[in-house]
Amino acid sequence: MIIALLLTTLQLRHVARQSKTLAQSMQYGGFRALAGRLSEFRTAHLRQDPELLAWVLSTRGFTGTASAAINNRRLYMIGKVDIFEGCYLSHMNGLMSDNAWLTWQRVIQADVQIKEFQEIWPIVRAYYDIEFGEFIDGVMGAECSS
């Protein structure tokens, strides 16, 4: 009888942990779906309308937004930051393996050295998760100081 109660207690704890992980995964999945839709909307509409893209960038603090090529590069880099934030948050929430995260870190380390990334980051940083911003700042400090 005691053994059965102990096994039942262990099973209940395991089920509770699984339920918590599933709930976190579902919450985060909803957040990423929303962010993905925003990114798709932004890309689909703004790439087709250079004037709208210039206006949107100007409302976010970008100056000199007359060049469609420059604006498209900015939009592309902002999209990459969106992806990086999603990967960072996935890893921090236990939804991305350490090996997958190491691969993404290498991509981030390379991309923070790109001139356009360095240009957009100080402007867009405020629109991202605080801890993610601190992470990117640290990577930039390590990669861009050499």
DSSP file with accessible surface (Angstrom, degrees, kcal/mol):
  #  RESIDUE AA STRUCTURE BP1 BP2  ACC     N-H-->O    O-->H-N    N-H-->O    O-->H-N    TCO  KAPPA ALPHA  PHI   PSI    X-CA   Y-CA   Z-CA
    1    1 A M     >        0   0  181      0, 0.0     4,-2.1     0, 0.0     5,-0.1   0.000 360.0 360.0 360.0 -45.8    0.0    0.0    0.0
    2    2 A I  H  >  +     0   0  127      2,-0.2     4,-2.5     1,-0.2     5,-0.2   0.905 360.0  51.7 -64.7 -40.3    2.8    2.5    0.9
    3    3 A I  H  > S+     0   0  125      1,-0.2     4,-2.7     2,-0.2     5,-0.2   0.917 108.5  51.2 -63.7 -41.0    4.7    1.7   -2.2
    4    4 A A  H  > S+     0   0   53      1,-0.2     4,-2.4     2,-0.2    -1,-0.2   0.906 110.1  49.4 -62.6 -41.1    1.6    2.3   -4.3
    5    5 A L  H  X S+     0   0  105     -4,-2.1     4,-2.5     2,-0.2    -2,-0.2   0.911 111.2  49.4 -65.3 -41.0    1.1    5.7   -2.6
    6    6 A L  H  X S+     0   0  105     -4,-2.5     4,-2.5     2,-0.2    -2,-0.2   0.924 112.1  48.0 -63.2 -44.3    4.7    6.6   -3.3
    7    7 A L  H  X S+     0   0   98     -4,-2.7     4,-2.6     2,-0.2    -2,-0.2   0.909 111.5  50.2 -63.6 -41.0    4.4    5.6   -6.9
    8    8 A T  H  X S+     0   0   67     -4,-2.4     4,-2.6    -5,-0.2    -2,-0.2   0.922 110.4  50.1 -62.7 -42.5    1.2    7.5   -7.3
    9    9 A T  H  X S+     0   0   64     -4,-2.5     4,-2.2     1,-0.2    -2,-0.2   0.928 111.6  48.1 -62.2 -44.4    2.8   10.6   -5.7
   10   10 A L  H  X S+     0   0  102     -4,-2.5     4,-2.2     1,-0.2    -1,-0.2   0.907 111.8  50.1 -62.5 -42.0    5.8   10.3   -8.1
   11   11 A Q  H  X S+     0   0  129     -4,-2.6     4,-2.7     1,-0.2    -2,-0.2   0.912 109.4  51.1 -63.3 -41.8    3.5    9.9  -11.1
   12   12 A L  H  X S+     0   0  113     -4,-2.6     4,-2.5     2,-0.2    -1,-0.2   0.903 109.9  49.7 -63.8 -40.5    1.5   13.0  -10.1
   13   13 A R  H  X S+     0   0  153     -4,-2.2     4,-2.3     2,-0.2    -1,-0.2   0.911 111.5  49.1 -63.1 -42.3    4.7   15.1   -9.7
   14   14 A H  H  X S+     0   0   93     -4,-2.2     4,-2.5     2,-0.2    -2,-0.2   0.929 111.9  47.9 -63.7 -44.5    5.8   13.9  -13.2
   15   15 A V  H  X S+     0   0   74     -4,-2.7     4,-2.7     1,-0.2    -2,-0.2   0.905 110.3  52.8 -63.2 -39.3    2.4   14.7  -14.7
   16   16 A A  H  X S+     0   0   59     -4,-2.5     4,-2.4     2,-0.2    -1,-0.2   0.924 109.9  47.9 -63.2 -43.0    2.5   18.2  -13.0
   17   17 A R  H  X S+     0   0  148     -4,-2.3     4,-2.5     2,-0.2    -1,-0.2   0.918 112.3  49.3 -63.4 -43.1    5.9   18.9  -14.5
   18   18 A Q  H  X S+     0   0  106     -4,-2.5     4,-2.6     1,-0.2    -2,-0.2   0.908 111.0  50.0 -62.2 -41.6    4.8   17.8  -17.9
   19   19 A S  H  X S+     0   0   69     -4,-2.7     4,-2.7     2,-0.2    -2,-0.2   0.905 110.4  49.6 -64.1 -41.8    1.7   20.0  -17.7
   20   20 A K  H  X S+     0   0  137     -4,-2.4     4,-2.5     2,-0.2    -2,-0.2   0.936 112.4  47.5 -62.9 -45.3    3.7   23.0  -16.7
   21   21 A T  H  X S+     0   0   75     -4,-2.5     4,-2.6     1,-0.2    -2,-0.2   0.918 112.6  49.2 -62.7 -43.0    6.1   22.5  -19.6
   22   22 A L  H  X S+     0   0  105     -4,-2.6     4,-2.6     2,-0.2    -1,-0.2   0.922 110.7  50.0 -62.9 -43.2    3.2   22.0  -22.0
   23   23 A A  H  X S+     0   0   49     -4,-2.7     4,-2.6     2,-0.2     5,-0.2   0.928 111.9  47.9 -62.9 -42.7    1.5   25.2  -20.7
   24   24 A Q  H  X S+     0   0   70     -4,-2.5     4,-2.7     1,-0.2     5,-0.2   0.918 111.8  50.5 -62.3 -43.4    4.7   27.2  -21.1
   25   25 A S  H  X S+     0   0   50     -4,-2.6     4,-2.7     1,-0.2    -2,-0.2   0.916 111.6  47.4 -61.7 -42.4    5.3   25.8  -24.6
   26   26 A M  H  X S+     0   0  128     -4,-2.6     4,-2.2     2,-0.2    -2,-0.2   0.918 112.7  48.7 -67.1 -41.9    1.7   26.7  -25.6
   27   27 A Q  H  X S+     0   0  148     -4,-2.6     4,-2.0     2,-0.2    -2,-0.2   0.940 115.2  44.2 -62.0 -46.7    2.0   30.3  -24.2
   28   28 A Y  H  X S+     0   0   25     -4,-2.7     4,-2.8     1,-0.2     5,-0.2   0.895 109.8  56.3 -67.4 -37.1    5.3   30.8  -25.9
   29   29 A G  H  X S+     0   0   37     -4,-2.7     4,-2.4    -5,-0.2    -1,-0.2   0.904 107.1  49.9 -61.0 -38.9    4.0   29.3  -29.1
   30   30 A G  H  X S+     0   0   44     -4,-2.2     4,-2.2     2,-0.2    -1,-0.2   0.917 110.8  49.3 -65.0 -41.9    1.1   31.8  -29.1
   31   31 A F  H  X S+     0   0   87     -4,-2.0     4,-2.6     1,-0.2    -2,-0.2   0.934 112.8  46.7 -61.9 -46.5    3.6   34.7  -28.6
   32   32 A R  H  X S+     0   0   56     -4,-2.8     4,-2.8     1,-0.2    -1,-0.2   0.870 109.9  54.0 -66.2 -36.4    5.8   33.5  -31.4
   33   33 A A  H  X S+     0   0   39     -4,-2.4     4,-2.4    -5,-0.2    -1,-0.2   0.930 110.5  46.6 -63.0 -43.0    2.8   33.0  -33.7
   34   34 A L  H  X S+     0   0  119     -4,-2.2     4,-2.2     2,-0.2    -2,-0.2   0.942 113.9  47.3 -63.1 -46.1    1.8   36.6  -33.1
   35   35 A A  H  X S+     0   0   23     -4,-2.6     4,-2.4     1,-0.2    -2,-0.2   0.898 111.6  52.1 -63.0 -38.4    5.3   37.9  -33.6
   36   36 A G  H  X S+     0   0   24     -4,-2.8     4,-2.7     2,-0.2    -1,-0.2   0.907 108.6  49.7 -64.9 -41.0    5.5   35.8  -36.8
   37   37 A R  H  X S+     0   0  161     -4,-2.4     4,-2.7     2,-0.2    -1,-0.2   0.901 110.4  50.7 -64.4 -40.2    2.3   37.2  -38.2
   38   38 A L  H  X S+     0   0  102     -4,-2.2     4,-3.0     2,-0.2    -2,-0.2   0.938 111.5  47.9 -61.6 -44.6    3.5   40.7  -37.4
   39   39 A S  H  X S+     0   0   28     -4,-2.4     4,-2.8     1,-0.2     5,-0.2   0.915 112.9  47.8 -63.4 -43.9    6.8   40.0  -39.3
   40   40 A E  H  X S+     0   0  135     -4,-2.7     4,-2.9     2,-0.2     5,-0.2   0.923 113.6  47.9 -62.4 -44.4    4.9   38.5  -42.2
   41   41 A F  H  X S+     0   0  121     -4,-2.7     4,-2.4     2,-0.2     5,-0.4   0.942 113.0  48.4 -60.2 -47.6    2.6   41.5  -42.4
   42   42 A R  H  X S+     0   0   42     -4,-3.0     4,-2.5    -5,-0.2     5,-0.4   0.937 115.5  43.4 -60.2 -47.3    5.4   43.9  -42.1
   43   43 A T  H  X S+     0   0   53     -4,-2.8     4,-1.7    -5,-0.2     5,-0.3   0.941 114.5  48.7 -66.2 -46.8    7.4   42.2  -44.9
   44   44 A A  H  < S+     0   0   48     -4,-2.9     4,-0.5    -5,-0.2    -1,-0.2   0.905 121.8  33.0 -62.2 -42.4    4.5   41.7  -47.2
   45   45 A H  H  < S+     0   0   89     -4,-2.4     4,-0.5    -5,-0.2    -2,-0.2   0.893 120.0  45.9 -83.9 -40.4    3.2   45.2  -47.0
   46   46 A L  H >< S+     0   0   11     -4,-2.5     3,-0.7    -5,-0.4     7,-0.4   0.848 105.8  56.9 -79.4 -32.2    6.3   47.3  -46.6
   47   47 A R  T 3< S+     0   0  102     -4,-1.7    -1,-0.2    -5,-0.4    -2,-0.1   0.813 109.3  48.8 -66.9 -27.3    8.5   45.7  -49.3
   48   48 A Q  T 3  S+     0   0  164     -4,-0.5    -1,-0.2    -5,-0.3    -2,-0.2   0.589 112.8  48.5 -87.0 -10.6    5.9   46.5  -51.9
   49   49 A D    <>  -     0   0   70     -3,-0.7     4,-2.5    -4,-0.5     3,-0.3  -0.775  60.5-177.2-134.7  88.7    5.5   50.1  -50.8
   50   50 A P  H  > S+     0   0   72      0, 0.0     4,-2.5     0, 0.0     5,-0.2   0.838  86.2  53.5 -57.7 -33.3    8.8   52.0  -50.4
   51   51 A E  H  > S+     0   0  162      2,-0.2     4,-2.3     1,-0.2     5,-0.1   0.915 110.1  46.6 -69.0 -41.4    7.1   55.2  -49.2
   52   52 A L  H  > S+     0   0   62     -3,-0.3     4,-3.0     2,-0.2     5,-0.2   0.924 112.1  51.2 -65.1 -41.8    5.2   53.3  -46.5
   53   53 A L  H  X S+     0   0    2     -4,-2.5     4,-2.7    -7,-0.4     5,-0.2   0.936 110.1  49.3 -60.2 -45.7    8.4   51.5  -45.5
   54   54 A A  H  X S+     0   0   21     -4,-2.5     4,-2.3    -5,-0.2    -1,-0.2   0.916 112.5  48.5 -60.4 -41.4   10.3   54.9  -45.2
   55   55 A W  H  X S+     0   0  154     -4,-2.3     4,-1.9     2,-0.2    -2,-0.2   0.941 111.1  49.0 -64.7 -46.9    7.4   56.3  -43.2
   56   56 A V  H  X S+     0   0   36     -4,-3.0     4,-0.7     1,-0.2    -2,-0.2   0.936 112.6  48.3 -59.8 -45.2    7.3   53.4  -40.8
   57   57 A L  H ><>S+     0   0    5     -4,-2.7     5,-2.3     1,-0.2     3,-1.0   0.903 108.8  53.9 -63.1 -38.5   11.1   53.5  -40.3
   58   58 A S  H ><5S+     0   0   57     -4,-2.3     3,-1.3     1,-0.3    -1,-0.2   0.860 103.6  56.0 -65.9 -31.3   11.0   57.2  -39.7
   59   59 A T  H 3<5S+     0   0   59     -4,-1.9    -1,-0.3     1,-0.2    -2,-0.2   0.667 106.1  53.1 -72.8 -14.1    8.3   56.7  -36.9
   60   60 A R  T <<5S-     0   0  121     -3,-1.0    -1,-0.2    -4,-0.7    -2,-0.2   0.279 129.3 -91.8-102.6   6.9   10.8   54.3  -35.2
   61   61 A G  T < 5S+     0   0   48     -3,-1.3     2,-0.3     1,-0.3    -3,-0.2   0.485  77.8 139.7 102.2   2.0   13.7   56.8  -35.2
   62   62 A F      < -     0   0    6     -5,-2.3    -1,-0.3    -6,-0.1     2,-0.3  -0.616  33.4-160.0 -80.6 138.8   15.5   56.1  -38.4
   63   63 A T        +     0   0  115     -2,-0.3    -5,-0.0     1,-0.2    -1,-0.0  -0.766  65.5  32.6-112.9 162.9   16.7   59.0  -40.4
   64   64 A G        +     0   0   62     -2,-0.3     3,-0.5     1,-0.1    -1,-0.2   0.944  66.7 158.1  61.3  49.5   17.7   59.3  -44.0
   65   65 A T        +     0   0   22     -3,-0.2    -1,-0.1     1,-0.2    -8,-0.1   0.062  34.9 105.6 -96.6  27.3   15.1   56.8  -45.1
   66   66 A A        +     0   0  102    -12,-0.1     2,-0.6     4,-0.0    -1,-0.2   0.793  58.2  85.8 -77.5 -26.4   14.8   57.9  -48.8
   67   67 A S     >  -     0   0   48     -3,-0.5     4,-2.6     1,-0.2     5,-0.2  -0.652  61.6-159.9 -83.0 119.2   16.8   55.0  -50.2
   68   68 A A  H  > S+     0   0   43     -2,-0.6     4,-2.5     1,-0.2     5,-0.2   0.888  93.3  53.7 -63.1 -37.5   14.6   51.9  -50.9
   69   69 A A  H  > S+     0   0   53      2,-0.2     4,-2.0     1,-0.2    -1,-0.2   0.937 110.9  44.7 -64.1 -45.8   17.7   49.6  -50.9
   70   70 A I  H  > S+     0   0   57      1,-0.2     4,-2.4     2,-0.2    -2,-0.2   0.928 113.5  50.8 -63.9 -43.6   18.9   50.9  -47.5
   71   71 A N  H  X S+     0   0    2     -4,-2.6     4,-2.6     1,-0.2    -2,-0.2   0.893 108.8  51.2 -63.1 -38.7   15.3   50.6  -46.0
   72   72 A N  H  X S+     0   0   47     -4,-2.5     4,-2.5     2,-0.2    -1,-0.2   0.894 109.7  50.1 -66.3 -37.7   15.0   47.1  -47.3
   73   73 A R  H  X S+     0   0  111     -4,-2.0     4,-2.6     2,-0.2    -2,-0.2   0.909 111.1  49.7 -64.9 -40.7   18.3   46.1  -45.6
   74   74 A R  H  X S+     0   0   17     -4,-2.4     4,-2.5     2,-0.2    -2,-0.2   0.938 111.3  48.5 -61.8 -46.4   17.1   47.7  -42.4
   75   75 A L  H  X S+     0   0    4     -4,-2.6     4,-2.3     1,-0.2    -2,-0.2   0.918 111.1  51.1 -60.5 -42.0   13.8   45.8  -42.6
   76   76 A Y  H  X S+     0   0  125     -4,-2.5     4,-2.0     1,-0.2    -2,-0.2   0.936 111.0  47.3 -61.5 -45.8   15.7   42.6  -43.3
   77   77 A M  H  X S+     0   0    8     -4,-2.6     4,-2.3     2,-0.2    -1,-0.2   0.887 109.7  53.2 -67.0 -36.2   18.0   43.1  -40.3
   78   78 A I  H  X S+     0   0   15     -4,-2.5     4,-2.2     1,-0.2    -1,-0.2   0.923 108.0  51.9 -63.3 -40.4   15.0   43.9  -38.1
   79   79 A G  H  X S+     0   0   14     -4,-2.3     4,-2.0     1,-0.2    -2,-0.2   0.896 108.1  51.3 -61.2 -39.3   13.4   40.6  -39.2
   80   80 A K  H  X S+     0   0   38     -4,-2.0     4,-2.9     2,-0.2    -1,-0.2   0.913 107.4  52.4 -65.0 -40.2   16.6   38.8  -38.2
   81   81 A V  H  X S+     0   0    0     -4,-2.3     4,-2.7     1,-0.2     5,-0.2   0.911 106.6  54.2 -62.2 -39.0   16.5   40.5  -34.8
   82   82 A D  H  X S+     0   0   20     -4,-2.2     4,-2.1     1,-0.2    -1,-0.2   0.927 110.7  45.9 -57.7 -45.5   12.9   39.2  -34.4
   83   83 A I  H  X S+     0   0   82     -4,-2.0     4,-2.5     2,-0.2    -2,-0.2   0.929 111.6  51.4 -64.0 -44.5   14.2   35.7  -35.2
   84   84 A F  H  X S+     0   0    0     -4,-2.9     4,-2.8     1,-0.2    -2,-0.2   0.901 109.1  50.6 -60.9 -40.9   17.1   36.0  -32.8
   85   85 A E  H  X S+     0   0   19     -4,-2.7     4,-2.9     2,-0.2     5,-0.3   0.924 109.6  50.9 -63.7 -42.3   14.8   37.1  -30.0
   86   86 A G  H  X S+     0   0    5     -4,-2.1     4,-2.4    -5,-0.2    -2,-0.2   0.918 112.3  46.3 -60.6 -42.3   12.5   34.1  -30.6
   87   87 A C  H  X S+     0   0   12     -4,-2.5     4,-2.6     2,-0.2    -2,-0.2   0.927 112.7  50.4 -65.5 -43.5   15.5   31.8  -30.5
   88   88 A Y  H  X S+     0   0   20     -4,-2.8     4,-2.8     1,-0.2    -2,-0.2   0.948 113.5  44.3 -60.1 -49.4   16.8   33.4  -27.3
   89   89 A L  H  X S+     0   0   21     -4,-2.9     4,-1.8     1,-0.2     6,-0.2   0.881 111.3  54.3 -66.3 -36.1   13.5   33.2  -25.6
   90   90 A S  H  <>S+     0   0   22     -4,-2.4     5,-3.2    -5,-0.3     6,-0.8   0.933 111.9  44.5 -61.1 -46.1   12.9   29.6  -26.7
   91   91 A H  H ><5S+     0   0   38     -4,-2.6     3,-1.8     4,-0.3    -2,-0.2   0.934 112.1  51.2 -64.5 -45.0   16.3   28.6  -25.2
   92   92 A M  H 3<5S+     0   0   98     -4,-2.8    -1,-0.2     1,-0.3    -2,-0.2   0.806 110.8  49.8 -64.6 -26.8   15.7   30.5  -22.0
   93   93 A N  T 3<5S-     0   0   71     -4,-1.8    -1,-0.3    -5,-0.2    -2,-0.2   0.268 119.3-109.8 -94.2   9.4   12.3   28.8  -21.6
   94   94 A G  T < 5S+     0   0   63     -3,-1.8    -3,-0.2     2,-0.2    -2,-0.1   0.677  89.3 114.8  75.0  18.9   13.8   25.4  -22.2
   95   95 A L      < +     0   0   60     -5,-3.2     2,-0.4    -6,-0.2    -4,-0.3   0.442  67.5  56.1-102.2  -1.2   12.1   25.0  -25.6
   96   96 A M  S    S-     0   0   35     -6,-0.8    -2,-0.2    -5,-0.2    -1,-0.1  -1.000  86.9-118.6-131.6 132.3   15.4   24.9  -27.6
   97   97 A S     >  -     0   0   72     -2,-0.4     4,-2.4     1,-0.1     5,-0.2  -0.198  23.9-115.1 -65.4 158.2   18.2   22.5  -27.0
   98   98 A D  H  > S+     0   0  110      1,-0.2     4,-2.5     2,-0.2     5,-0.2   0.887 116.3  53.7 -60.4 -39.2   21.7   23.8  -26.0
   99   99 A N  H  > S+     0   0  123      2,-0.2     4,-1.6     1,-0.2    -1,-0.2   0.921 109.8  46.0 -64.4 -43.4   23.1   22.4  -29.3
  100  100 A A  H  > S+     0   0   37      1,-0.2     4,-2.1     2,-0.2    -1,-0.2   0.918 112.4  52.0 -64.7 -40.7   20.6   24.3  -31.4
  101  101 A W  H  X S+     0   0   16     -4,-2.4     4,-2.7     1,-0.2    -2,-0.2   0.901 104.6  55.9 -63.8 -39.5   21.2   27.5  -29.3
  102  102 A L  H  X S+     0   0   74     -4,-2.5     4,-1.7     1,-0.2    -1,-0.2   0.900 107.2  50.5 -59.8 -38.7   24.9   27.2  -29.9
  103  103 A T  H  X S+     0   0   74     -4,-1.6     4,-1.6     1,-0.2    -1,-0.2   0.937 111.3  47.2 -64.7 -45.1   24.4   27.2  -33.6
  104  104 A W  H  X S+     0   0   81     -4,-2.1     4,-2.8     1,-0.2    -2,-0.2   0.876 106.7  58.3 -64.4 -36.0   22.1   30.3  -33.4
  105  105 A Q  H  X S+     0   0   44     -4,-2.7     4,-3.0     1,-0.2    -1,-0.2   0.900 103.6  52.6 -60.7 -38.9   24.7   32.0  -31.2
  106  106 A R  H  X S+     0   0  150     -4,-1.7     4,-1.9     2,-0.2    -1,-0.2   0.902 109.7  48.6 -62.7 -40.5   27.2   31.6  -34.0
  107  107 A V  H  X S+     0   0   49     -4,-1.6     4,-2.8     2,-0.2    -2,-0.2   0.936 112.8  47.9 -64.2 -44.1   24.8   33.3  -36.4
  108  108 A I  H  X S+     0   0    0     -4,-2.8     4,-2.5     1,-0.2    -2,-0.2   0.935 109.0  53.6 -62.1 -44.7   24.2   36.1  -34.0
  109  109 A Q  H  < S+     0   0   69     -4,-3.0     4,-0.4     1,-0.2    -1,-0.2   0.871 113.4  43.7 -59.4 -37.3   27.9   36.6  -33.4
  110  110 A A  H >< S+     0   0   53     -4,-1.9     3,-1.1    -5,-0.2     4,-0.2   0.926 113.8  49.5 -72.2 -43.6   28.4   36.9  -37.1
  111  111 A D  H >< S+     0   0   18     -4,-2.8     3,-1.7     1,-0.3     6,-0.3   0.811  98.7  64.3 -71.5 -29.7   25.5   39.2  -37.7
  112  112 A V  T 3< S+     0   0    0     -4,-2.5    -1,-0.3     1,-0.3    -2,-0.1   0.730  97.6  60.0 -66.8 -15.0   26.2   41.7  -35.0
  113  113 A Q  T <  S+     0   0  100     -3,-1.1     2,-0.3    -4,-0.4    -1,-0.3   0.577  81.0 105.0 -86.3  -8.9   29.4   42.5  -36.9
  114  114 A I  S <> S-     0   0   61     -3,-1.7     4,-2.3    -4,-0.2     3,-0.5  -0.543  75.9-130.9 -75.3 134.6   27.4   43.6  -40.0
  115  115 A K  H  > S+     0   0  144     -2,-0.3     4,-1.9     1,-0.2     5,-0.1   0.887 106.4  51.9 -52.9 -44.6   27.3   47.4  -40.4
  116  116 A E  H  > S+     0   0   37      1,-0.2     4,-2.3     2,-0.2    -1,-0.2   0.862 108.2  51.7 -65.8 -34.6   23.5   47.5  -40.9
  117  117 A F  H  > S+     0   0    0     -3,-0.5     4,-2.6    -6,-0.3    -1,-0.2   0.946 109.5  49.5 -64.8 -45.9   23.0   45.4  -37.7
  118  118 A Q  H  < S+     0   0   78     -4,-2.3    -2,-0.2     1,-0.2    -1,-0.2   0.828 112.1  50.2 -63.0 -29.9   25.1   47.9  -35.7
  119  119 A E  H  < S+     0   0   64     -4,-1.9     4,-0.5    -5,-0.2    -1,-0.2   0.920 116.3  38.3 -73.4 -43.6   23.1   50.8  -37.2
  120  120 A I  H >X S+     0   0    0     -4,-2.3     4,-2.6     1,-0.2     3,-0.8   0.834 100.1  74.0 -79.9 -31.7   19.7   49.4  -36.4
  121  121 A W  H 3X S+     0   0    7     -4,-2.6     4,-2.2     1,-0.3    -1,-0.2   0.895  93.9  49.4 -56.5 -48.8   20.3   47.9  -33.0
  122  122 A P  H 34 S+     0   0   94      0, 0.0     4,-0.3     0, 0.0    -1,-0.3   0.837 117.0  45.0 -60.5 -26.6   20.5   51.1  -30.9
  123  123 A I  H <4 S+     0   0   51     -3,-0.8     3,-0.3    -4,-0.5    -2,-0.2   0.907 121.3  34.4 -81.7 -42.6   17.3   52.2  -32.5
  124  124 A V  H >< S+     0   0    5     -4,-2.6     3,-2.5     1,-0.2     4,-0.2   0.616  89.9  94.6 -91.7 -10.6   15.3   49.0  -32.2
  125  125 A R  G >< S+     0   0   69     -4,-2.2     3,-1.9    -5,-0.3    -1,-0.2   0.855  78.2  61.4 -51.2 -39.3   16.6   47.7  -28.9
  126  126 A A  G 3  S+     0   0   89     -3,-0.3    -1,-0.3    -4,-0.3    -2,-0.1   0.693  96.1  61.8 -64.4 -16.4   13.8   49.3  -26.9
  127  127 A Y  G <  S+     0   0  131     -3,-2.5    -1,-0.3    -4,-0.1     2,-0.3   0.355  96.9  73.1 -92.5   5.9   11.2   47.1  -28.8
  128  128 A Y  S <  S-     0   0   25     -3,-1.9     5,-0.1    -4,-0.2   -46,-0.0  -0.757  97.4 -71.2-120.3 165.2   12.7   43.8  -27.6
  129  129 A D     >  -     0   0   61     -2,-0.3     4,-2.6     1,-0.1     5,-0.2  -0.216  44.0-127.5 -51.9 137.2   12.8   41.8  -24.4
  130  130 A I  H  > S+     0   0  119      1,-0.2     4,-2.2     2,-0.2     5,-0.2   0.916 108.0  46.7 -59.7 -47.3   15.1   43.5  -21.8
  131  131 A E  H  > S+     0   0  111      1,-0.2     4,-2.2     2,-0.2    -1,-0.2   0.884 111.5  52.1 -65.3 -37.0   17.1   40.4  -21.1
  132  132 A F  H  > S+     0   0    0      2,-0.2     4,-2.8     1,-0.2     5,-0.2   0.926 108.2  52.2 -62.7 -42.4   17.5   39.7  -24.8
  133  133 A G  H  X S+     0   0    1     -4,-2.6     4,-2.7     1,-0.2    -2,-0.2   0.914 109.3  48.8 -59.4 -42.5   18.7   43.3  -25.3
  134  134 A E  H  X S+     0   0  117     -4,-2.2     4,-2.1     2,-0.2    -1,-0.2   0.896 110.4  52.2 -64.9 -37.9   21.3   42.8  -22.6
  135  135 A F  H  X S+     0   0   40     -4,-2.2     4,-2.4     2,-0.2    -2,-0.2   0.953 111.3  45.5 -61.7 -49.4   22.4   39.5  -24.3
  136  136 A I  H  X S+     0   0    0     -4,-2.8     4,-3.1     1,-0.2     5,-0.2   0.916 110.4  54.4 -62.9 -41.3   22.8   41.3  -27.7
  137  137 A D  H  X S+     0   0   63     -4,-2.7     4,-2.5    -5,-0.2    -1,-0.2   0.916 109.7  48.2 -57.4 -42.2   24.7   44.1  -26.0
  138  138 A G  H  X S+     0   0   46     -4,-2.1     4,-2.1     2,-0.2    -1,-0.2   0.909 111.9  48.1 -65.3 -42.5   27.1   41.6  -24.5
  139  139 A V  H  X S+     0   0   16     -4,-2.4     4,-3.1     2,-0.2     5,-0.3   0.935 112.8  48.9 -64.3 -43.5   27.6   39.8  -27.8
  140  140 A M  H  X S+     0   0   32     -4,-3.1     4,-2.8     1,-0.2     5,-0.3   0.907 109.4  52.7 -63.7 -40.1   28.2   43.1  -29.6
  141  141 A G  H  X S+     0   0   44     -4,-2.5     4,-0.6    -5,-0.2    -1,-0.2   0.906 116.0  40.1 -60.6 -40.3   30.7   44.2  -26.9
  142  142 A A  H  < S+     0   0   63     -4,-2.1    -2,-0.2    -5,-0.1     4,-0.2   0.888 124.4  35.9 -75.3 -41.3   32.6   40.9  -27.4
  143  143 A E  H  < S+     0   0   53     -4,-3.1     3,-0.3    -5,-0.2    -2,-0.2   0.773 119.4  44.4 -87.0 -28.6   32.4   40.7  -31.2
  144  144 A C  H  < S+     0   0   47     -4,-2.8    -1,-0.2    -5,-0.3    -3,-0.2   0.489  98.4  69.8 -99.3  -4.0   32.6   44.3  -32.2
  145  145 A S     <        0   0   97     -4,-0.6    -1,-0.2    -5,-0.3    -2,-0.1   0.588 360.0 360.0 -88.4 -10.9   35.5   45.5  -29.9
  146  146 A S              0   0  135     -3,-0.3    -3,-0.0    -4,-0.2    -4,-0.0  -0.360 360.0 360.0 -86.0 360.0   38.1   43.5  -31.8
